[in-house]
Amino acid sequence: MNRDAQFDINKLGDQLFRREAGKMVAVLTKIFGTENLQLSEDVVQDTFANALHTWSLKGIPDNPSAWLMRAARNKAVDTLRRNKFSTLIDFSDPERTLLQSEYTLSIMMDRIWNEDEIRDDLLRMMYACCHTGISEENQITLILKTLCGFSTAEIAKAFVTSEDAVSKRLYRTKEFFREHRVKPEFPPPALLKDRTAAVLRTIYLLFNEGYNSTHTDELIRKDLLEQAMYLCGLLCGSQHTRLPEVFAAMALMCFHAARINSRIDDTGGIVLLAQQDRSLWDRHLIGKGNEFLNKAAFGEEISSYHVEAAIAYEHCMAPSFETTNWQNILRYYDLLVSIHPTSIVLLNRLTVIFKVYGAARTLNEISQSSCIREWNRNYLFHALMGDIFANTDPAAAKTSYETALQLTQSAAEKDLLRKKLSGLAC
Amino acid sequence: MAEYLFLFRGGADMREEALQDAPEKWQEHMQKWMQWMGGLSAQGKLVGAQPLKDTGKQVAGTGKVVTDGPFMEGKEMVGGYLICKAGSLDEAVEISKGCPVLEHDGMVEVREIKELKM
């Protein structure tokens, strides 16, 4: 086999791993239990290693995904047979008793590897990963590893941390699964809303990790956005999880993702909304966001995702920065504050107040706010203070921008603040 | 609640080997096993079950004489076993009536697992 063909096979293997590994782990976990997550991952790794070897000898099969699923199924059968009488796998679970017997093993496996079920298996696994006993940081790490096919190295890169730290997080979460025998299942109806909120929070964190420019590697950023939208898309597509806030979160991510290309310049610098080239915005994605937002319009409550999506929609629809309907946006922020009065939301609202009413009213609102202590720790607040004073009191603006500089780790944010500093008339 | 051993005898015409050329028939037959055992499992009554190969050895006596076997007639041959939980021998017998081997001229021997006096 020539080197090009081998290269093609490896590349295909990487792509398939991203797309299929999560599904395979989700199905295998149903068989082996979350307490054996490592075993499931090992089976998947083995399957891929075998596939690449076989394909390099015999060529790529017509349907590589189906080939992989079949191979993973057979490997799972081998593993089950080997451990039939061991205590590794909990066969006391009524579903699994049937996996222990040769009379029923084959038919059980056909049922388990049913294509229609696999998407829901992935979602069930997602709910398990977002168990309330696991920290959000560990949830994201586990989701990327088990459901999105990220390597430990890729996760480390995405979070700007060491592989060692990622391995430790994964280890701790797997221990948690083992100790608590977490089952991958949809929450009962009474808990669906709360548990889905946790899942959405994790997905949105994942999205923001890609959206905010904490690192400049564009490939990783886009990858994270895609994975977050893929997972949210699964939630939208399952009858078990079609809640209005799921569609709203999806709409929000579409509106944000549509503008990603104009947010960062060629050198990795941040381009502010006012300066963004709106012709770079992805109209198709904005249209999709609009569809999701329409689908989100049912139920009795409005979630913060609804309102945030509405704000993002206003921005997407404005032909220019100047013609943005700031009054509408401010109304949405007032609504958002009533749903979700966090210091961040209040801070974002403040920037709109500044936009609509100017410095005096903004400063007045700041002086009356009880969030000042939290705001003081946030670079965005000091950056806003800098903007407020930029024209009237350059010395005060300078102090604010400098404080902001010290409070952010992001290179792109620092560049932006330096640019603002050098533009001050002092 | 006691445990019962079912020994399946006969039904050789539905063994995997006999149905090699009729995979649909084999599938259909195995679905029946699935249905029967799945029902037991759902009630928490299934302990375990396995089919057996036709060939084996017999070891006998203090001399531990090894012979090929068991060369019984197809009808007598034990083709598999199942262990389940049941409240009484009667209940176990009722359960055994669902066994697919009965549809193919086979039989089920139902035996209660004995607890030896300590």
Interface residues (C-beta under 8 A of the other chain):
Chain A: P94 E95 T97 L98 Q100 S101 E102 Y103 T104 S106 I107 M108
Chain B: M30 Q31 W33 M34 M37 G38 S41 A42 G44 L46 V47 G48 A49 Q50 P51 G80 L82
